[in-house]
Amino acid sequence: MNASGPGYPLASLYVGDLHPDVTEAMLYEKFSPAGPILSIRVCRDVATRRSLGYAYINFQQPADAERALDTMNFEVIRGQPIRIMWSQRDPGLRKSGVGNIFIKNLEDSIDNKALYDTFSTFGNILSCKVVCDNHGSRGFGFVHFETHEAAQQAIVTMNGMLLNDRKVFVGHFKSRREREAELGARAMEFTNIYVKNLHMDVDEQGLQDLFSQFGKMLSVKVMRDDSGHSRGFGFVNFEKHEEAQKAVTDMNGKEVRGRLLYVGRAQKRVERQNELKRRFEQMKQDRLTRYQGVNLYVKNLDDSIDDEKLRREFSPYGVITSAKVMTEGGHSKGFGFVCFSSPEEATKAVTEMNGRIVGTKPLYVALAQRKEERKAILTNQYMQRLSTVRALGGPLLGSFQQPASYFLPAVPQPPAQTAYYASSSPVQPAPRWTAQPPRPSSTYPPAASMIRPPAMLRRPPAQVSGVRQASTQVPPTVPHTQRVANIGTQTTGASGAGYPAPSGPLLTHKYSSATYNHGVQEPAVRIPGQEPLTASMLAAAPLHEQKQMIGERLYPLIYDAHTQLAGKITGMLLEIDNSELLLMLESPESLNAKVEEALAVLQAHQAAELTKVNVL
C-alpha cells in the first residue's frame, strides 16, 4: 500500500499495545533504523501522565513508514508485542466499518500475529487485533482490510473453517448500535422463556407438566448446583413465539406450590447487564432531578450538632424530608445535608441560615452540588480567566502575588516600647498588592504578615527620617523633640525591595537603650494577616479591598504546601464567595479540600497545554 495515497497523506504510524513503561526514546531507538523520524509521541493521561498504551510515529518518507510496518509489526518491547497500523486521522473513515470483519470462537493460542498471518493472504491489512483481558484471549478479534473486496473474500473463504481444530465464525463488523437494534428485533420474536422462584422439588418433568398446556416445547431445563440441588430457576424453549408469549402472559405472577413465579423472556448476560445499567442510570437521574434545588449543603457545623439538632435548626423554613450530619468513626465531619420538600423552602433556608452562628460557629449554607459539578465550574472559571488574559496579552488574572516591599519577621520588643518614627506629614500605608513578579525564594522567608525591624530600615546613615508603618493604621504624629537617635549605618542589600540582608539570626537582633523612646506610651503595631478576620471587619472594608484582605491570609497558608503555585491557587480561590472564604480560613480541612480541587484543575490545564505543544 502507498502511504502517500489519498487516504493516507502522511507517513504516520499508530503503534498500539505498548507496555506502560515504554517511552519516546525507546520507540526512537526501535524505529530509527527504518528511516529518518520527524516526531514520536506517546499518548498519556491528562491528569496522571501515565501512558495510554499507544503512540504515533511520523516518518520523513512514506516508504520508511511502510518498511517499519512490514518488518516490525508484532515485535516485542518490554516483554509485550506491539501492534502497528497506519494512522488514520479521519474518524469517519475509522468508524465506517468498511473492510472490517469480525472473527469469533478463536482458540486461546491464536494471538495478533497468528491472526494477521492467517488473513493477510486476502489483501492488505490496516489493523488486526485479538481482544484480550487479564486472563488471556476472549475468543474473538477484528481484521480491518484496506478494501471491501478483500474483506468479502475473507468472509466467503474463512467462515466456518477450522482454526486450530475450532470452527470459527467470520462476518462483517457491526457496531454496537446495529447489534442492539438486531437484538431488540429478535427479542420481539422470542421463543425461550425464563422461569424463576421455582420450588426446590420441581424438576424438568414438573416444569414440563406446568407449561405443556401452552404448546410444543423443544427443551426444558432446571438449573442445578454442583451438589445436584435445584437453584430455583430454569428455562423452557417453545417452538413458536406465540406459544412462548402466551406462557409469559398467563404464568407470570401465578402461585405454584406456595411460591409466586416470575416468567419472562430469557435474556443473555450482556443484555441483562445493559438493562440493569440503564435502570441504574435512570434511577440516578431521577434522584438528581428530584433533589435539584431542594438539597442543601451545610458545613462548619459545631461538633455538638447531630441529625436531630440539624433538623430542628432548619425546620422553621419548611418541610424537611431528610437531615444528615456526615460522620466518621462516630465523630462529626463538620458538614451535612438538609433536604426540603420544595425549592422555595430551600432558598429561604439558604437566605436565613447562611452565616448564622449555631453553637459556636457560623454556618455556611448553599445548594448541594456533586463533586463533578463543582470541579467543572471551577475549571470553567479558570479557563474563562485564562482566555481573557490571552486575549489581552497580560499576566495571568487571579494570580496572587506578594508586594515588592517584602517583610522580615518582627523582632520581639519590650512591652509599651514599640518603636516608630514620626514625621510632619501623614504616613502612607504600604501597598498590599503590586504588579511586580514574585520575590526570589532565596532572599527572604515567605511571610505575608511580618514587619521590618527598625535596624533593618533602608535610610542614609546618620539621618533621622520617617518610617511607614507595616499596617494600614497610622499612629498619631509625635513631636520632633521625641525623634529617636540614629541607629547606625545601614547597607543596601541586593534584593528587589532594596533591604539589607540580615547578618545573623533575626531573633538575636540587639537594640541599644537609645533606640527606644521611653517617654511615650506607643500603640502596638498591627501586622496585616495576623489579626483574625471577621465578617464585620470585612463588611467595613471597601469592596475592592475585601478580596485583598482575604488573600493576605490565604496566601501564606497555601504557600507552605504549594510554593510554586501559591499565587495561582490563591487567585482561583478568591473567586469563591467571601462568606465561604471566611469559613475556609477557620477550617483547615475545608481549605485543603478546595486547594486540592484547584491544584487538580491547574495540573489538568498544564497537561493539556503540554499535549498541544507536543502535537504541534
C-alpha positions, 0 to 999 in steps of 0.5 A: 500500500502507498502511504502517500495515497489519498487516504493516507497523506502522511507517513504516520504510524499508530503503534498500539499495545505498548507496555506502560513503561515504554517511552519516546526514546525507546520507540526512537531507538526501535524505529530509527533504523527504518528511516529518518523520524520527524516526531514520536509521541506517546499518548498519556493521561491528562491528569496522571501522565501515565501512558495510554498504551499507544503512540504515533510515529511520523516518518520523513518518507512514506516508504520508511513508514511502510518498511517499519510496518512490514518488518516490525509489526508484532515485535516485542518491547518490554516483554509485550508485542506491539501492534502497528497500523497506519494512522488514520486521522479521519474518524469517519473513515475509522468508524465506517466499518468498511473492510472490517470483519469480525472473527469469533470462537478463536482458540486461546493460542491464536494471538495478533500475529497468528491472526494477521498471518492467517488473513493477510493472504486476502489483501492488505491489512490496516489493523488486526487485533485479538481482544484480550483481558487479564486472563488471556484471549476472549475468543474473538478479534477484528481484521480491518482490510484496506478494501471491501473486496478483500474483506468479502473474500475473507468472509466467503473463504474463512467462515466456518473453517477450522482454526486450530481444530475450532470452527470459527465464525467470520462476518462483517463488523457491526457496531454496537448500535446495529447489534442492539437494534438486531437484538431488540428485533429478535427479542420481539420474536422470542421463543425461550422463556425464563422461569424463576422462584421455582420450588426446590422439588420441581424438576424438568418433568414438573416444569414440563407438566406446568407449561405443556398446556401452552404448546410444543416445547423443544427443551426444558431445563432446571438449573442445578448446583454442583451438589445436584440441588435445584437453584430455583430457576430454569428455562423452557424453549417453545417452538413458536413465539406465540406459544412462548408469549402466551406462557409469559402472559398467563404464568407470570405472577401465578402461585405454584406450590406456595411460591409466586413465579416470575416468567419472562423472556430469557435474556443473555448476560450482556443484555441483562447487564445493559438493562440493569445499567440503564435502570441504574442510570435512570434511577440516578437521574431521577434522584438528581432531578428530584433533589435539584434545588431542594438539597442543601449543603451545610458545613462548619457545623459545631461538633455538638450538632447531630441529625436531630439538632440539624433538623430542628435548626432548619425546620422553621423554613419548611418541610424537611424530608431528610437531615444528615450530619456526615460522620466518621468513626462516630465523630462529626465531619463538620458538614451535612445535608438538609433536604426540603420538600420544595425549592422555595423552602430551600432558598429561604433556608439558604437566605436565613441560615447562611452565616448564622452562628449555631453553637459556636460557629457560623454556618455556611449554607448553599445548594448541594452540588456533586463533586463533578459539578463543582470541579467543572465550574471551577475549571470553567472559571479558570479557563474563562480567566485564562482566555481573557488574559490571552486575549489581552496579552497580560499576566495571568488574572487571579494570580496572587502575588506578594508586594515588592516591599517584602517583610522580615519577621518582627523582632520581639520588643519590650512591652509599651516600647514599640518603636516608630518614627514620626514625621510632619506629614501623614504616613502612607500605608504600604501597598498590599498588592503590586504588579511586580513578579514574585520575590526570589525564594532565596532572599527572604522567608515567605511571610505575608504578615511580618514587619521590618525591624527598625535596624533593618530600615533602608535610610542614609546613615546618620539621618533621622527620617520617617518610617511607614508603618507595616499596617494600614493604621497610622499612629498619631504624629509625635513631636520632633523633640521625641525623634529617636537617635540614629541607629547606625549605618545601614547597607543596601542589600541586593534584593528587589525591595532594596533591604539589607540582608540580615547578618545573623539570626533575626531573633538575636537582633540587639537594640541599644537603650537609645533606640527606644523612646521611653517617654511615650506610651506607643500603640502596638503595631498591627501586622496585616494577616495576623489579626483574625478576620471577621465578617464585620471587619470585612463588611467595613472594608471597601469592596475592592479591598475585601478580596485583598484582605482575604488573600493576605491570609490565604496566601501564606497558608497555601504557600507552605504546601504549594510554593510554586503555585501559591499565587495561582491557587490563591487567585482561583480561590478568591473567586469563591464567595467571601462568606465561604472564604471566611469559613475556609480560613477557620477550617483547615480541612475545608481549605485543603479540600478546595486547594486540592480541587484547584491544584487538580484543575491547574495540573489538568490545564498544564497537561493539556497545554503540554499535549498541544505543544507536543502535537504541534 
